[in-house]
Amino acid sequence: MARVTVVDAVPENSRVPPSHRRPGRPNVLIIVVCAVVAVAALSIGGWIVASGSDDDSDGAKPGASSAPTAAAQLNTKKGAALNPFGPVTEALKDSGVSWYYDWDGSPQGIKAPSGVQYVPMIWGDKAANDPKTLAAVKKEGNTLLGFNEPDFESQSNMTPDEALELWPKLEATGMRLGSPAPANGAADDGSWFDEFMKGAEERGYKIDFIALHWYGGNFETEEAVAGLKEYLQAVYDKYQKPIWLTEYALINFANGGADVASEDQQVAFVKASTEMLDGLSFVERYSWFKFSPPKKGGQAGTTLYNDDGSTTPMGDAYRDAG
């Protein structure tokens, strides 16, 4: 789609009253007893802290929302597809995602919270031909996403041969490489993606995982989830490589429009689809479209976070996923 550049609980100390003794002659029995009592108290206190209680362990009142604890709630698959916006760091922390990308080769000033990985992208031919961009992405981790919808005229818009000609420049980064992400048809014989993958195999090019986009025009939850799963399975069966689903949502692009499912339909689909994706072993990562507020168009119906960092109903569902 469109790219925009731009805490250990410590038991309270118990004050043991001084023993009645003569100066310089400590009462050994009292000291031993006190020591035993202190050790027992610490053991009991630690057991209480470790065991917790049967109700909400975070201490929140029933019904109250709270940001997830990164170490406990980050979903290793769940990610964010976003452009920079005001409270983006806080939103990333709140969402429980473990990674994000921004259709760019740099984080564009975004400060990721602890435990959240940034994954750069070489969006198109301009970035692939820029030595500075290729050098910069190597400083952003060990994984690189390839071209964005090269089979789509309004996106990176390249022929398979053009993409293949540029691919060695991405390989030269030495990073783990994700394939170009086609807009559609990745499992179809004779498609843009099929031609690219055949050419890459013939030339011995490196492709470590496949990046995919999927948009569903059927807004019925069970059928939409089934359709997405079928597509992912077909691509995996064809290429036998791990999959990153880097964009997906319920948007019908038929007839040149962008009809979006209702909030209730989107929420139901977020819940059911993330459960399905978390259960597919060959799906390494996924990211809903779109995490950040929209600039224009139908994306408004699928946004997870608003300009002020508050969640939409879809955002609440995505935060709870996993």
Secondary structure, 3 states (H helix, E strand, C coil): CCCCCCCCCCCCCCCCCCCCCCCCCCCHHHHHHHHHHHHHHHHHHHHHHHHCCCCCCCCCCCCCCCCCCHHHHCEEEEEEECCCCCCHHHHHHHHCEEEEECCCCCCCCCCCCCCCEECCECCCHHHHCCHHHHHHHHHHCCEEECCECCCCCCCCCCCHHHHHHHHHHHHCCCCEEECCECCCCCCCCCCHHHHHHHHHHHHCCCCCEEEEEEECCCCCHHHHHHHHHHHHHHHHHHHCCCEEEEEEECEECHHHCCEECCHHHHHHHHHHHHHHHHCCCCEEEEEECCCCCCCCHHHHHCCCECCCCCECHHHHHHHHCC
